[in-house]
Amino acid sequence: MRETPVLDLEPGALGLDGALTLKLELFQHTGSFKARGAFSVLLAAEVPAAGVVAASGGNFALAVAHAAAELGHPAAIFVPESSPPAKLERLRRGGAEVVVAGAFYDDALAAARERAAASGALELHAFDDPLVVAGQGTCGRELDRRRAGLDTLVVAVGGGGLCGGIAAWYGNEARIVATEPRRCPTLARALEAGAPIEVEVGGHAADSLGARRIGEHPWAALSRWVDDAVLVTDDAIRDAQRRLWAELRIAAEPGGAAALAALLSGAYVPGRDERVGVLICGGNFDPGSLA
Amino acid sequence: MRETPVLDLEPGALGLDGALTLKLELFQHTGSFKARGAFSVLLAAEVPAAGVVAASGGNFALAVAHAAAELGHPAAIFVPESSPPAKLERLRRGGAEVVVAGAFYDDALAAARERAAASGALELHAFDDPLVVAGQGTCGRELDRRRAGLDTLVVAVGGGGLCGGIAAWYGNEARIVATEPRRCPTLARALEAGAPIEVEVGGHAADSLGARRIGEHPWAALSRWVDDAVLVTDDAIRDAQRRLWAELRIAAEPGGAAALAALLSGAYVPGRDERVGVLICGGNFDPGSLA
């Protein structure tokens, strides 16, 4: 892994009263934190000769393809027909077998499972695996080592792998503010229900935060250690992307800017002198959309 | 100033054999290192009530406007008619008086000097000032503190302020590789001639590296401490921008990617185990051009 850089912002930056520490995890291998979880699984697991399979057209697919190639395992990535050709090309360049299977994610998932059952390949799940959660948590450990004593971590939630891992690292030592798009309220609904439930998802950040159900393993950490679960609108996410670019020259994808959106929109308002860390967790998008 | 982050890249990253340390100075206030020099001058000088004037439509203008506003001085920025409206708007939002004066940079410069003579305002030069060179050099000091023992620094040269400041900081303690676009060979020609001379400039990075003559103050440092002065093509600069984005999700302007282009194009080839630092020094451009 790369140790991704940390950027300390002075009070007043981005129009916020307090100081802020950004963890720039979008500069990780394959452009998001997902590489941490992929390596965590592949280094701990007994990988069969048939290699690994995963269903994803997004950041997790890039991470699995990269980690498998680095470690010398064959990788088959099952994607729905809706996946952009540029992403498929990037997966192929990374050395993965890319299988276009069905119209929707669920079709790709079913085909991936069929392949795993037939070939004996190891199926990787994007977030519902303790090794994946632990891997994503290393991002929190790194930040904690560089900036000890942060009071609060603001983290985006899709399936919960990153936020669950970071919550598990900090435990009760810091406040965990989980942030979701209003149109992907997977954790918010789970907290209301007292357990993960399936929700409808959509909107601007659904490509990376659009898991329809919190994973059981992330839930074990999130339900214990998340202090605030806040929701942000798609417009707030777009505004956070625009301001990251206009004021800092950081080009973050929608899901990568969602945690910052919680602060910029006032969904979470830190106290005076609260030391806040924010995860900028991905950059896989078309930067032309910032213009 | 912000302490800008450092990113360590593993051998193999960006297709290079060796490890590399990037200093991400594009995340500085106003999107480039120029804010360092602007604050250096304004904090050291006796600024008259009439404030400051500068001629620039680019990164230096943004830096002067920002530093003057932060320190409570009026600032008048003289720009040629060719300046993009978006840049003028950004200057005005920063609180500066923006004066469009003449078709070319030299016209804007003449108008700025006239204003300074008439009003008593302090005229700032973008690079030919020992305080500006010293200010830009703080970027080298910061990097040296975070990553002691770098063997080589690769730095882009326009008027020479940044590279001169960094050369003055490291002196004989590191190899200084100055990088210019082939179409802006201002330092290369000065080294051939033994003194700064006027050259024709143009091409992809001319907006930030297009000074026509090395400043006398930067020259005092560059002529003493630069070990290699290399040239890169516009295509090599575009390729460096593309790869910074495709592989690292860093969106750098042409001048900001020029130093990396020296390594990617083979204009400078480090030895085995040479520890190389590269300045990524600006990000003020349209990121849509990366698509």
Interface residues (C-beta under 8 A of the other chain):
Chain A: R2 E3 T4 P5 V6 L7 D8 L9 E10 L24 L26 F27 G31 W245 L248 R249 I250 A251 G283 N284 D286 P287 G288 L290 A291
Chain B: R2 E3 T4 P5 V6 L7 D8 L9 E10 L24 L26 F27 G31 W245 L248 R249 I250 A251 G283 N284 D286 P287 G288 L290 A291
